[in-house]
Amino acid sequence: MGEFVTVSVDEDGVATIRLDRAPVNALNRQVWAELGEAAVRCGSDDDVRAVVIWGGPKVFAAGADIKEMAETSFTEMYAHGAGLQESLRELERLPQVVIAAITGYALGGGCEIALAADFRFAADDAKLGQPEILLGIIPGAGGTQRLARLVGIQKAKHLVYSGDSVTAGEAAEMGLVDTVTTADDVYEEAMAAARRYARGPYALRMAKRALDEGAELDLDAALRLESTLFAASFATEDARTGMRSFIEEGPGRARFSQR
Ligand code: CAA
């Protein structure tokens, strides 16, 4: 258990990675490191079947710790910057479905954490953005890359060049946010969605790999990856269960063992 990042797993196998550094979950080096450790822990725990990342009822994360960054030299950041990206790579590469539940602000590194999740659920009064340019720097935890891949390079350029934040509604319109709900409901909505994925078959992991890794490949290589994973899904117990259940009971009734 970290000082600022904790992991709890409920009886349905949904892990909550909780950012907890008052008042705004500013991401100092320790938080980044603990976030990476939390992701590794979720990835290696067979009981974890889906993950929600949550910054509490007030704020998701207002970005990297500016007070720490103000004292950071080029050489220190050169050595440390890759670590930010590594932590988010650990999160992004989790085999389980990951949902970011966003309240208040997801700015800078906060937005970048959310971008590493499969889905973003946001409170209707939340704000998202990449304000680094206003500090004289650029996003350094994947913001210029994942944002552009998600919403398109033009919208990403607008957000990164201007530093403007957008409301949850605007973010949903551009595809940055998937679901908008009230601040009181956002965590529970994310948990409910995560529980649904937690009940899904082992093939969900294969679907995630095919989509995420395939997106980085040319079409031929991506289709070969899909083909291999498609065949591999037939080796799972859940594939037997799913098809037998369809034949005997009709669609959508299978109870999967995640094996
Ligand atoms: N780092 C360190 N401290 C921060 C912080 C941050 N990112 N954001 C807020 N704080 C601190 C404030 O300094 C303030 O501290 P004190 O009480 O000691 O004065 C406290 O948190 C509360 O903040 P505000 O008084 O500003 O609260 P607010 O409700 O008026 O505004 C806010 C909230 C809109 C989030 C505003 O604080 C803000 O704009 N924060 C900075 C956002 C930002 O620029 N993030 C990008 C960081 S760079 C980055 O993330 C690089 C990367 O890609 C990895």
Residues whose N, C-alpha, C, O or C-beta is under 5 A from the ligand:
A	BS01	CAA	V24 A26 A62 G63 A64 D65 I66 K67 Y105 L107 G108 G109 P131 E132 I138 P139 G140 A141
